[in-house]
Amino acid sequence: MTELEVDIYGKKYTLRGESVESIKAVAGYVDRRLKELFGAEPRAIDQAKALVLAINFAEEIHNLKQAARRESEELNQKLEKLALQINRLEKLAEL
């Protein structure tokens, strides 16, 4: 685990993660989202603001999971079609 001090919405935090790059990416993302939701000037984050941010993150995660599930289903359908075509070609090759 790697530790790194980062600035999120005007406040210093020490975060732990797999790599410096991933910590910076996550911290930067949270900082940008806070600024988008509550303005560029850092203010105290109360429970209501934290909840709004958590709900936004949860929605993003939900949407990404749905998109990944759809893509997975589409890929599985394509794989099934390819398997059928391969079987047909193998049968033709036997003739």
N, C-alpha and C positions, 0 to 999 in steps of 0.2 A: 504494500500500500504506500502511496505517495501522499505527502501533505503539502498544501500550498495555501498561502494567504492570498485571498482575493477580495476585491471590492465589489459589493453588490448593493446597488441603490444607495451609495454613499456611506456604507458601513463595511468595516473589515471583518472577514470571517476566515477561519482556518478550515479548509475542507480536505477530506481524504478521498482518494480515488485510485483508479488503476494506473493513470499516467498524468503528467503535468498537462498534456494536451487535452485530455478528456475533462480534467477539472476546469481548465480555462474555458473550454467550449460550453460546459454546463453552466458555469458561473456567468459567462457572457450572455448566454441565452436567457437565464433568469433575470439578469440585470436589464436586458433589452425589453423583455415582456413587462417587467414592473414599470419601466419608463413609458411603454406604450399604453398601459392601463391607467397609470396614475400621474403621468407627467414627468418631464425630464428633471425637474428639481426634486431631489430626494426629500421625502417627508417621513415621519414616523409611520411604521407599518403596524396597524392595529389588526385585531382578529378578523374584522370584516374584510379588509384588504387581502389578508393572507388567504381567507376563504375564497374570495373572488379569483385570486391567482391559482389556487388549487383546483377550482372548478374548471378554469380555462385549460390548465394542464391535463386534467382528467378528460376533457372533451377532445383535446388534441390526441391523446393516447387512444381513446376510443375510436376516433376517426381513422387513425393509422392502422389500428388492429383490423377494422372493417375492410380497409383498402387491401391490407395484406391477405386477409381471408379470401376476398374476391379474386385477387391475383393468383393465389394458391389454387383455388377452384378452377380458374381458367387454365392454368398450367396443367393441372391434373387431367382436364378434358382433352387438352392437346396431346398429352402423353398417351392417353388411351387411344386416341385416333391414330397416332404414330405406331403404337403397338399393333393395332389392327392392320395397318398398311404393311408393316413388316411381316406379319403372319401371312398376309395374302401374297406378298412377294416371295416368301420362302416356299409357299405351296406352288407358286408358278415356277420357281426354279427347280422344283422336284419333278416337274413334268417333262 
